Amino acid sequence: MKKIILIASLLTGSLFAQVKGDIEVPYISYQIKMGKGFDSVQANCLMCHSFGYILNQGPQSKLFWDKKIDKMVEEFKAPITKEDHKIIAEYLFKHYGNGKLK
Amino acid sequence: MKRRDFLKTSIVASAAVMGTSSVLSANETHQPNDRRKVSNMAFPEKRPLITYSDRPPLLESPRSTFARGITENDEFFVRWHLPDIPTHIDLDKFSIKINGMVKKELEVTVAELKNDFEQVEVTAVVQCGGNSRSAFTPTPGGVQWGSGAMGCAKWKGVRLSDLLERAGLQKGAHWIGFNGEEKAAYYKTPNFVRELELSELDDHVIVAYEMNGEDLPYLNGFPLRLIIPGYYSDSWVKMLSNITVTDKYKSLFFMDKAYRVPDNETEGETPDHLVKKTKPITHMNVKSVIGYPENGMKIYHNSHIVVRGVAFDGGHGIDKVYVSVDGGKSWDRAELKRENGRYAYTEFRYTYKPTKYGKLQFMAKAVNYLGDEQPFAKDIPWNRGGYKYNGIDEVTVEVI
């Protein structure tokens, strides 16, 4: 009986098993532009995602960034104040905007 | 360098970072961004990949991975939605819960999955619905993926239908929700739950614990992941820990707002006239990508080059792949290798002897058994989410 159990566990085991212990996801320091409003960006956005997530959206309109922040507040329930909303939208449009209001 | 030249250079450089190019004509879909290089930082169990974000991790496979029918686990793309991913899972404690409108609630450990159910395998392509999003103009919101938010692996696990049968469905059961272990930073943020109709789930849907003969990598969903062959990956829930059966559809952000396209024939719209009625992206359309050669490579005159790539669709299977070397005026059949079934990559191979010097462009176009064929990029209409790009792939080399 012991032998059968051993064979069964061998058959079901993977060829290569998972890493032992825990993994560590590296931290990447993204080169994000400094400027007016950056403190609000850092305080609000970084709670949920890296700057990479912002940089890799492509250059976008003022309306896009405004709506993106709306989505973070309404859908993802991020506690961003109205004041910060305005500051962040202006910062994003200035540094990662496409020059179009909408 | 004159100041004006310097400004010009820096604008071009920043355009490359942002994933757009100023030479593109307005509102025309084009080739996805192929200029990104793998980073110099490796994530756990991964080789260095094209890296968009560390939290949540967003990693893209390089073009070279499309020269093979199976994508290696350590080169497989990674896409999570929420920032907090468990970095350790104790298999002695982990279990998947099956509840809701079932006759008997279940808690099944990974060991029980491996021992108490029939073990099945399926080779299937997993592709993000937003793969190749960088092809669209104006730039839709979302990660500006090149072509590498996709891969193909051999998945091993147990049938979802066997698990549901063990639990027993109650009368009126209609929807099934899947939830994984990724967590948001805020308690109120909606979980990344996916809901599918029971009628959508056939015997090919499995709960997998193994990928290409190894445990799933953490970043690809260790220890369990839902596999829905033929579907875009938004519903292939990773670190799957809960399956809930219901009679009614629950309104969910990730179902109602994300991963949807216009519900019309072309699935297209314009930024000024967004279509009101949308539908989930579900089945993948026909697509092929060249894995070798790569853009910018140099090839010797009169040498034989073997073009390699992969083609797939939502499960009807690839009938033909064509290659063009004259900008799509004429097309030649490529050889196909169909080894892993209709949900897997079909490999294609095309030998060519360049007899002219200078730029040489290869195009690849797949046709599935329904007769659906890939359109030229410029003929693909825009949609706000930048989903489902499947344009004819182009690679330009230089013959020297």
Interface residues (C-beta under 8 A of the other chain):
Chain A: A8 T12 S14 L15 F16 A17 Q18 V19 G21 D22 I23 E24 V25 P26 Y27 I28 M47 C48 H49 S50 G52 Y53 L55 N56 Q57 G58 P59 Q60 F64 K68 E75 F76 K77 A78 P79 Y96 N98
Chain B: V17 M18 G19 T20 S39 M41 A42 F43 P44 E45 T51 Y52 S53 D54 R55 P56 P57 L58 L82 P83 I85 T87 H88 A111 K114 N115 Q119 S134 P138 T139 G141 G142 V143 Q144 A184 A185 Y186 K188 T189 P190 E210 G213 E214 D215 L216 Y218 L219 F222 P223 F253 K257
